[in-house]
C-alpha cells in the first residue's frame, strides 16, 4: 500500500516539474503529502484548461 502511495506521489511530482509548476530543486515539493500534490495538480489543470477563459476559441 505504501509503495503505491509513493509511486503516485512521484508521478505527480514529475508532472508538476514537467509543467514548470515547481522547480525540480524545490525541496518543498518533495515534502508535500499525496493529497496536497493532487490538489496542486488539479489546480494547475483547472487554471490551464484549453477551454478556460483565456486562450479559448472565440466566436466573432
N, C-alpha and C positions, 0 to 999 in steps of 0.2 A: 504494500500500500504506500509506504513512504517513498519507495523508488518511483512510483507513478507520479506522485506529487512533485518530486524533484525534476522529473522529465518535463512535466507541464510547466513548471517554473522556468526551466532552462529554455524551453521553446518560446515562451512569452518574452523572456529577456532578449533572446536573439531577434525576435520580431521588433521589439521596441528599439533595439540598437540599429537594426536594418533600416527602419523608417526614421531614424535620427530623432526619435523622441527623447532618448537618453544617449549619452556618450558611453562607449564601452569602458572607459576608465572611471566612470562614476560609481564609486563604492556604494552609494546609497541604493542604487538599483539592485544590487545583489543581496541587500538586506531586507527587501520588501517581501511580504508574505504573498502566497499564491493569490489570495482574494484581492489584495491591493494591485498586483500585477494585472489580474484580469480586469479590474476597474480601469486602470490606466490604459490598457489596450482597447477596451470598449469605448472609452472617452476619446481616444485618438481616432478610432474608426468613425465615430459619430461626427467629429469635427471635420473630417476629411472625406466624407462621403461624396461621391461624384454628383449626386442629385441634391446636394445641400444648397444653401442659399447662394454661395459664391461658386462660380465655375460650372454651374448647371446650364443645361441647354435652355436658351431663352427664345420664346416665340416673338417675332417682331410684327 
